[in-house]
């Protein structure tokens, strides 16, 4: 398929048929990448996409333990810290 690059205000643009956008699942936003001499349009990645799957895998492998030690109360808290 060929498309024509057109002037849109002070910019240039490319008109894409709605049927093509629907076919590939593009809606209001796209991620634009340049690969070699090509322009690639993709669905934008959401910042936390894939986290749920990764966390389930961590839990299954028992790799979801807290790495920090308990800081709720220490001897310094009990002996040194006092409200005056």
MOPAC internal coordinates of N, CA, C and O (Angstrom, degrees):
PM7 1SCF
backbone

  N    0.0000 0     0.00 0     0.00 0    0    0    0
  C    1.4452 1     0.00 0     0.00 0    1    0    0
  C    1.5249 1   108.18 1     0.00 0    2    1    0
  O    1.2310 1   120.51 1   -40.69 1    3    2    1
  N    1.2919 1   116.63 1   139.31 1    3    2    1
  C    1.4478 1   122.10 1   175.72 1    5    3    2
  C    1.5215 1   108.68 1  -110.44 1    6    5    3
  O    1.2310 1   121.15 1   -30.35 1    7    6    5
  N    1.3280 1   115.41 1   149.65 1    7    6    5
  C    1.4561 1   121.17 1   175.87 1    9    7    6
  C    1.5238 1   107.19 1  -137.16 1   10    9    7
  O    1.2310 1   121.00 1   -23.25 1   11   10    9
  N    1.2827 1   115.69 1   156.75 1   11   10    9
  C    1.4578 1   120.98 1  -178.76 1   13   11   10
  C    1.5217 1   109.52 1  -104.28 1   14   13   11
  O    1.2310 1   120.97 1   -43.95 1   15   14   13
  N    1.3209 1   115.75 1   136.05 1   15   14   13
  C    1.4630 1   121.66 1   174.42 1   17   15   14
  C    1.5219 1   106.86 1   -80.20 1   18   17   15
  O    1.2310 1   120.66 1   -52.27 1   19   18   17
  N    1.3405 1   116.34 1   127.73 1   19   18   17
  C    1.4654 1   121.45 1  -174.20 1   21   19   18
  C    1.5205 1   111.00 1  -123.76 1   22   21   19
  O    1.2310 1   121.53 1   -21.25 1   23   22   21
  N    1.3043 1   114.68 1   158.75 1   23   22   21
  C    1.4683 1   121.00 1   176.70 1   25   23   22
  C    1.5316 1   108.03 1   -82.20 1   26   25   23
  O    1.2310 1   121.05 1   -50.07 1   27   26   25
  N    1.3463 1   115.59 1   129.93 1   27   26   25
  C    1.4633 1   121.96 1   176.89 1   29   27   26
  C    1.5262 1   106.10 1  -128.56 1   30   29   27
  O    1.2310 1   120.16 1   -80.67 1   31   30   29
  N    1.3102 1   117.30 1    99.33 1   31   30   29
  C    1.4623 1   121.16 1  -175.53 1   33   31   30
  C    1.5159 1   109.66 1    64.37 1   34   33   31
  O    1.2310 1   120.72 1    52.51 1   35   34   33
  N    1.3412 1   116.22 1  -127.49 1   35   34   33
  C    1.4584 1   121.07 1   177.99 1   37   35   34
  C    1.5251 1   112.13 1   -90.59 1   38   37   35
  O    1.2310 1   120.20 1  -173.85 1   39   38   37
  N    1.3072 1   117.22 1     6.15 1   39   38   37
  C    1.4650 1   122.02 1  -177.23 1   41   39   38
  C    1.5208 1   109.90 1  -117.49 1   42   41   39
  O    1.2310 1   121.49 1     1.85 1   43   42   41
  N    1.2966 1   114.76 1  -178.15 1   43   42   41
  C    1.4610 1   120.64 1   170.83 1   45   43   42
  C    1.5154 1   107.34 1  -121.88 1   46   45   43
  O    1.2310 1   120.97 1   -24.69 1   47   46   45
  N    1.2984 1   115.74 1   155.31 1   47   46   45
  C    1.4506 1   119.17 1  -178.41 1   49   47   46
  C    1.5083 1   111.56 1  -149.38 1   50   49   47
  O    1.2310 1   122.15 1    -1.11 1   51   50   49
  N    1.2918 1   113.48 1   178.89 1   51   50   49
  C    1.4518 1   121.43 1  -178.51 1   53   51   50
  C    1.5226 1   107.05 1  -132.86 1   54   53   51
  O    1.2310 1   120.12 1   -57.29 1   55   54   53
  N    1.3093 1   117.37 1   122.71 1   55   54   53
  C    1.4472 1   121.48 1   178.19 1   57   55   54
  C    1.5167 1   108.60 1   -85.31 1   58   57   55
  O    1.2310 1   120.70 1   -56.41 1   59   58   57
  N    1.3270 1   116.27 1   123.59 1   59   58   57
  C    1.4621 1   121.31 1   178.03 1   61   59   58
  C    1.5291 1   108.61 1  -112.37 1   62   61   59
  O    1.2310 1   119.71 1   -45.59 1   63   62   61
  N    1.3067 1   118.16 1   134.41 1   63   62   61
  C    1.4623 1   120.17 1   178.58 1   65   63   62
  C    1.5368 1   111.18 1   -61.17 1   66   65   63
  O    1.2310 1   121.39 1   -38.96 1   67   66   65
  N    1.3199 1   114.94 1   141.04 1   67   66   65
  C    1.4719 1   121.73 1   179.82 1   69   67   66
  C    1.5268 1   110.82 1   -57.34 1   70   69   67
  O    1.2310 1   120.31 1   143.56 1   71   70   69
  N    1.3237 1   117.01 1   -36.44 1   71   70   69
  C    1.4695 1   120.44 1  -178.48 1   73   71   70
  C    1.5297 1   111.11 1   -63.03 1   74   73   71
  O    1.2310 1   119.74 1   143.68 1   75   74   73
  N    1.3199 1   118.10 1   -36.32 1   75   74   73
  C    1.4683 1   121.13 1   178.52 1   77   75   74
  C    1.5171 1   110.39 1   -70.01 1   78   77   75
  O    1.2310 1   120.52 1   136.40 1   79   78   77
  N    1.3361 1   116.61 1   -43.60 1   79   78   77
  C    1.4599 1   119.70 1   178.64 1   81   79   78
  C    1.5237 1   110.77 1   -61.29 1   82   81   79
  O    1.2310 1   120.63 1   138.35 1   83   82   81
  N    1.3243 1   116.40 1   -41.65 1   83   82   81
  C    1.4647 1   120.43 1   179.06 1   85   83   82
  C    1.5265 1   110.81 1   -65.87 1   86   85   83
  O    1.2310 1   120.38 1   140.14 1   87   86   85
  N    1.3186 1   116.88 1   -39.86 1   87   86   85
  C    1.4602 1   122.08 1  -178.74 1   89   87   86
  C    1.5277 1   112.01 1   -59.69 1   90   89   87
  O    1.2310 1   120.22 1   140.86 1   91   90   89
  N    1.3232 1   117.18 1   -39.14 1   91   90   89
  C    1.4694 1   120.51 1  -178.60 1   93   91   90
  C    1.5231 1   112.72 1   -97.82 1   94   93   91
  O    1.2310 1   119.72 1  -179.63 1   95   94   93
  N    1.3408 1   118.14 1     0.37 1   95   94   93
  C    1.4549 1   121.72 1   173.96 1   97   95   94
  C    1.5170 1   115.00 1    80.82 1   98   97   95
  O    1.2310 1   119.98 1  -155.75 1   99   98   97
  N    1.3292 1   117.65 1    24.25 1   99   98   97
  C    1.4644 1   120.00 1   176.76 1  101   99   98
  C    1.5175 1   108.61 1   -90.89 1  102  101   99
  O    1.2310 1   121.00 1   -39.42 1  103  102  101
  N    1.3612 1   115.69 1   140.58 1  103  102  101
  C    1.4553 1   118.72 1  -175.51 1  105  103  102
  C    1.5207 1   110.56 1  -124.86 1  106  105  103
  O    1.2310 1   120.04 1    86.05 1  107  106  105
  N    1.3264 1   117.52 1   -93.95 1  107  106  105
  C    1.4589 1   121.53 1  -174.00 1  109  107  106
  C    1.5173 1   113.64 1  -102.10 1  110  109  107
  O    1.2310 1   120.06 1   153.95 1  111  110  109
  N    1.3108 1   117.50 1   -26.05 1  111  110  109
  C    1.4589 1   121.36 1  -178.77 1  113  111  110
  C    1.5196 1   109.67 1  -129.55 1  114  113  111
  O    1.2310 1   121.23 1   -30.49 1  115  114  113
  N    1.3207 1   115.26 1   149.51 1  115  114  113
  C    1.4542 1   120.88 1   175.25 1  117  115  114
  C    1.5190 1   108.57 1  -135.80 1  118  117  115
  O    1.2310 1   121.22 1   -25.84 1  119  118  117
  N    1.3007 1   115.28 1   154.16 1  119  118  117
  C    1.4553 1   121.65 1   171.39 1  121  119  118
  C    1.5221 1   105.78 1   -99.02 1  122  121  119
  O    1.2310 1   120.58 1   -50.40 1  123  122  121
  N    1.3287 1   116.50 1   129.60 1  123  122  121
  C    1.4597 1   121.42 1  -178.18 1  125  123  122
  C    1.5173 1   108.46 1  -106.48 1  126  125  123
  O    1.2310 1   120.70 1   -53.06 1  127  126  125
  N    1.3175 1   116.26 1   126.94 1  127  126  125
  C    1.4626 1   121.92 1   177.41 1  129  127  126
  C    1.5221 1   108.44 1  -126.50 1  130  129  127
  O    1.2310 1   121.27 1   -32.13 1  131  130  129
  N    1.3154 1   115.17 1   147.87 1  131  130  129
  C    1.4567 1   121.50 1   175.02 1  133  131  130
  C    1.5196 1   106.89 1  -107.80 1  134  133  131
  O    1.2310 1   120.16 1   -56.86 1  135  134  133
  N    1.3202 1   117.30 1   123.14 1  135  134  133
  C    1.4700 1   122.65 1   178.19 1  137  135  134
  C    1.5200 1   108.19 1  -128.12 1  138  137  135
  O    1.2310 1   121.60 1   -72.02 1  139  138  137
  N    1.3174 1   114.54 1   107.98 1  139  138  137
  C    1.4595 1   118.13 1  -176.64 1  141  139  138
  C    1.5135 1   109.25 1    62.34 1  142  141  139
  O    1.2310 1   120.34 1    56.23 1  143  142  141
  N    1.2996 1   116.95 1  -123.77 1  143  142  141
  C    1.4581 1   121.41 1   177.67 1  145  143  142
  C    1.5082 1   112.90 1  -100.58 1  146  145  143
  O    1.2310 1   119.95 1  -157.15 1  147  146  145
  N    1.3428 1   117.70 1    22.85 1  147  146  145
  C    1.4625 1   121.26 1  -176.14 1  149  147  146
  C    1.5204 1   111.75 1  -120.02 1  150  149  147
  O    1.2310 1   121.17 1   -29.61 1  151  150  149
  N    1.3153 1   115.36 1   150.39 1  151  150  149
  C    1.4655 1   122.67 1   172.28 1  153  151  150
  C    1.5227 1   105.98 1  -103.92 1  154  153  151
  O    1.2310 1   120.43 1   -54.48 1  155  154  153
  N    1.3309 1   116.78 1   125.52 1  155  154  153
  C    1.4589 1   122.08 1  -178.57 1  157  155  154
  C    1.5237 1   108.46 1  -113.69 1  158  157  155
  O    1.2310 1   120.27 1   -53.77 1  159  158  157
  N    1.3219 1   117.08 1   126.23 1  159  158  157
  C    1.4598 1   123.13 1   175.36 1  161  159  158
  C    1.5180 1   108.40 1  -103.40 1  162  161  159
  O    1.2310 1   120.67 1   -50.07 1  163  162  161
  N    1.3446 1   116.33 1   129.93 1  163  162  161
  C    1.4664 1   121.16 1  -179.26 1  165  163  162
  C    1.5146 1   109.64 1  -135.27 1  166  165  163
  O    1.2310 1   121.42 1   -19.40 1  167  166  165
  N    1.3272 1   114.88 1   160.60 1  167  166  165
  C    1.4617 1   119.15 1   170.70 1  169  167  166
  C    1.5218 1   107.40 1   -61.98 1  170  169  167
  O    1.2310 1   119.89 1   -40.36 1  171  170  169
  N    1.3371 1   117.81 1   139.64 1  171  170  169
  C    1.4634 1   118.41 1   178.30 1  173  171  170
  C    1.5246 1   111.22 1   -67.54 1  174  173  171
  O    1.2310 1   120.80 1   -38.77 1  175  174  173
  N    1.3205 1   116.08 1   141.23 1  175  174  173
  C    1.4665 1   120.79 1   176.55 1  177  175  174
  C    1.5200 1   108.13 1   -79.68 1  178  177  175
  O    1.2310 1   120.80 1   -42.87 1  179  178  177
  N    1.2962 1   116.08 1   137.13 1  179  178  177
  C    1.4520 1   120.48 1   175.95 1  181  179  178
  C    1.5193 1   107.82 1   -86.35 1  182  181  179
  O    1.2310 1   119.96 1   -37.47 1  183  182  181
  N    1.3400 1   117.69 1   142.53 1  183  182  181
  C    1.4623 1   120.63 1  -173.82 1  185  183  182
  C    1.5209 1   115.17 1   -52.54 1  186  185  183
  O    1.2310 1   119.73 1   145.60 1  187  186  185
  N    1.3302 1   118.12 1   -34.40 1  187  186  185
  C    1.4653 1   120.16 1  -176.43 1  189  187  186
  C    1.5237 1   112.53 1  -110.52 1  190  189  187
  O    1.2310 1   120.43 1  -159.94 1  191  190  189
  N    1.3154 1   116.78 1    20.06 1  191  190  189
  C    1.4607 1   117.75 1  -179.98 1  193  191  190
  C    1.5256 1   109.66 1   -64.94 1  194  193  191
  O    1.2310 1   120.83 1   -44.54 1  195  194  193
  N    1.3044 1   116.01 1   135.46 1  195  194  193
  C    1.4561 1   121.03 1   179.94 1  197  195  194
  C    1.5205 1   114.55 1    90.27 1  198  197  195
  O    1.2310 1   120.01 1   169.91 1  199  198  197
  N    1.3306 1   117.59 1   -10.09 1  199  198  197
  C    1.4647 1   120.18 1  -178.06 1  201  199  198
  C    1.5210 1   111.89 1   -63.55 1  202  201  199
  O    1.2310 1   119.92 1   136.36 1  203  202  201
  N    1.3269 1   117.76 1   -43.64 1  203  202  201
  C    1.4711 1   120.43 1  -176.86 1  205  203  202
  C    1.5208 1   110.33 1   -59.68 1  206  205  203
  O    1.2310 1   120.42 1   135.33 1  207  206  205
  N    1.3239 1   116.80 1   -44.67 1  207  206  205
  C    1.4642 1   121.07 1   179.90 1  209  207  206
  C    1.5299 1   110.31 1   -64.26 1  210  209  207
  O    1.2310 1   120.20 1   137.72 1  211  210  209
  N    1.3246 1   117.23 1   -42.28 1  211  210  209
  C    1.4600 1   120.97 1  -179.93 1  213  211  210
  C    1.5277 1   110.97 1   -65.26 1  214  213  211
  O    1.2310 1   120.22 1   140.00 1  215  214  213
  N    1.3254 1   117.18 1   -40.00 1  215  214  213
  C    1.4666 1   120.44 1  -179.87 1  217  215  214
  C    1.5271 1   111.62 1   -68.76 1  218  217  215
  O    1.2310 1   120.44 1   143.11 1  219  218  217
  N    1.3307 1   116.75 1   -36.89 1  219  218  217
  C    1.4671 1   119.19 1   176.11 1  221  219  218
  C    1.5256 1   110.11 1   -63.18 1  222  221  219
  O    1.2310 1   120.30 1   138.23 1  223  222  221
  N    1.3240 1   117.03 1   -41.77 1  223  222  221
  C    1.4703 1   120.76 1   178.66 1  225  223  222
  C    1.5268 1   110.56 1   -64.43 1  226  225  223
  O    1.2310 1   120.14 1   140.60 1  227  226  225
  N    1.3352 1   117.33 1   -39.40 1  227  226  225
  C    1.4684 1   120.33 1   177.60 1  229  227  226
  C    1.5253 1   110.65 1   -62.92 1  230  229  227
  O    1.2310 1   120.34 1   135.74 1  231  230  229
  N    1.3309 1   116.95 1   -44.26 1  231  230  229
  C    1.4630 1   120.73 1  -179.28 1  233  231  230
  C    1.5233 1   110.17 1   -64.12 1  234  233  231
  O    1.2310 1   120.51 1   138.50 1  235  234  233
  N    1.3133 1   116.64 1   -41.50 1  235  234  233
  C    1.4650 1   120.35 1   179.61 1  237  235  234
  C    1.5262 1   111.10 1   -62.28 1  238  237  235
  O    1.2310 1   120.36 1   142.24 1  239  238  237
  N    1.3278 1   116.92 1   -37.76 1  239  238  237
  C    1.4638 1   121.53 1   178.83 1  241  239  238
  C    1.5237 1   113.34 1   -88.70 1  242  241  239
  O    1.2310 1   120.72 1  -171.57 1  243  242  241
  N    1.3321 1   116.23 1     8.43 1  243  242  241
  C    1.4741 1   122.75 1  -178.94 1  245  243  242
  C    1.5383 1   111.61 1    54.00 1  246  245  243
  O    1.2310 1   121.71 1  -140.48 1  247  246  245
  N    1.3288 1   114.33 1    39.52 1  247  246  245
  C    1.4597 1   120.59 1   179.07 1  249  247  246
  C    1.5266 1   110.45 1  -108.86 1  250  249  247
  O    1.2310 1   120.60 1  -155.36 1  251  250  249
  N    1.3332 1   116.46 1    24.64 1  251  250  249
  C    1.4551 1   120.38 1  -177.58 1  253  251  250
  C    1.5326 1   112.18 1  -113.25 1  254  253  251
  O    1.2310 1   120.64 1  -144.63 1  255  254  253
  N    1.3129 1   116.39 1    35.37 1  255  254  253
  C    1.4678 1   120.51 1  -179.29 1  257  255  254
  C    1.5266 1   110.16 1   -87.32 1  258  257  255
  O    1.2310 1   120.76 1   -27.00 1  259  258  257
  N    1.3209 1   116.14 1   153.00 1  259  258  257
  C    1.4529 1   122.22 1   177.61 1  261  259  258
  C    1.5224 1   109.09 1   -69.31 1  262  261  259
  O    1.2310 1   120.22 1   -51.67 1  263  262  261
  N    1.3147 1   117.18 1   128.33 1  263  262  261
  C    1.4632 1   121.05 1  -177.39 1  265  263  262
  C    1.5235 1   112.71 1   -89.62 1  266  265  263
  O    1.2310 1   119.95 1   161.83 1  267  266  265
  N    1.3113 1   117.69 1   -18.17 1  267  266  265
  C    1.4513 1   121.56 1  -178.83 1  269  267  266
  C    1.5276 1   109.55 1   -88.03 1  270  269  267
  O    1.2310 1   120.36 1   -31.46 1  271  270  269
  N    1.3054 1   116.91 1   148.54 1  271  270  269
  C    1.4581 1   120.02 1   178.88 1  273  271  270
  C    1.5249 1   109.60 1   -79.48 1  274  273  271
  O    1.2310 1   120.66 1   -16.90 1  275  274  273
  N    1.3134 1   116.35 1   163.10 1  275  274  273
  C    1.4565 1   122.63 1  -178.61 1  277  275  274
  C    1.5237 1   109.42 1   -68.26 1  278  277  275
  O    1.2310 1   120.44 1   -58.89 1  279  278  277
  N    1.3129 1   116.76 1   121.11 1  279  278  277
  C    1.4693 1   121.36 1  -179.94 1  281  279  278
  C    1.5168 1   112.09 1  -113.30 1  282  281  279
  O    1.2310 1   120.52 1  -162.08 1  283  282  281
  N    1.3205 1   116.61 1    17.92 1  283  282  281
  C    1.4587 1   119.05 1  -175.38 1  285  283  282
  C    1.5295 1   112.03 1   -67.75 1  286  285  283
  O    1.2310 1   118.96 1   144.52 1  287  286  285
  N    1.3058 1   119.59 1   -35.48 1  287  286  285
  C    1.4537 1   121.30 1  -179.11 1  289  287  286
  C    1.5206 1   108.68 1  -154.93 1  290  289  287
  O    1.2310 1   120.48 1   -47.87 1  291  290  289
  N    1.2960 1   116.70 1   132.13 1  291  290  289
  C    1.4562 1   120.75 1   177.85 1  293  291  290
  C    1.5207 1   108.75 1  -128.94 1  294  293  291
  O    1.2310 1   120.88 1    -6.85 1  295  294  293
  N    1.3157 1   115.93 1   173.15 1  295  294  293
  C    1.4786 1   118.88 1   178.49 1  297  295  294
  C    1.5276 1   110.28 1   -63.04 1  298  297  295
  O    1.2310 1   120.21 1   146.53 1  299  298  297
  N    1.3186 1   117.20 1   -33.47 1  299  298  297
  C    1.4641 1   119.68 1   177.68 1  301  299  298
  C    1.5159 1   109.85 1   -62.19 1  302  301  299
  O    1.2310 1   120.42 1   138.41 1  303  302  301
  N    1.3359 1   116.80 1   -41.59 1  303  302  301
  C    1.4610 1   120.66 1   177.88 1  305  303  302
  C    1.5258 1   110.65 1   -60.74 1  306  305  303
  O    1.2310 1   120.68 1   137.05 1  307  306  305
  N    1.3113 1   116.30 1   -42.95 1  307  306  305
  C    1.4657 1   120.63 1  -175.78 1  309  307  306
  C    1.5251 1   112.56 1   -74.88 1  310  309  307
  O    1.2310 1   119.84 1   143.03 1  311  310  309
  N    1.3268 1   117.91 1   -36.97 1  311  310  309
  C    1.4570 1   120.86 1  -172.52 1  313  311  310
  C    1.5324 1   114.02 1   -99.40 1  314  313  311
  O    1.2310 1   119.68 1   140.15 1  315  314  313
  N    1.2909 1   118.22 1   -39.85 1  315  314  313
  C    1.4628 1   121.34 1  -171.04 1  317  315  314
  C    1.5238 1   114.43 1   -98.49 1  318  317  315
  O    1.2310 1   120.50 1   142.43 1  319  318  317
  N    1.2795 1   116.65 1   -37.57 1  319  318  317
  C    1.4425 1   119.39 1  -173.64 1  321  319  318
  C    1.5152 1   110.38 1   -82.78 1  322  321  319
  O    1.2310 1   121.16 1   -60.51 1  323  322  321
  N    1.3262 1   115.39 1   119.49 1  323  322  321
  C    1.4589 1   119.92 1   179.11 1  325  323  322
  C    1.5230 1   109.03 1  -142.13 1  326  325  323
  O    1.2310 1   121.05 1   -41.64 1  327  326  325
  N    1.2833 1   115.60 1   138.36 1  327  326  325
  C    1.4673 1   119.86 1   174.87 1  329  327  326
  C    1.5210 1   107.99 1   -80.31 1  330  329  327
  O    1.2310 1   121.00 1   -43.55 1  331  330  329
  N    1.2548 1   115.70 1   136.45 1  331  330  329
  C    1.4861 1   119.01 1   179.37 1  333  331  330
  C    1.4933 1   110.24 1  -116.12 1  334  333  331
  O    1.2310 1   120.10 1   180.00 1  335  334  333

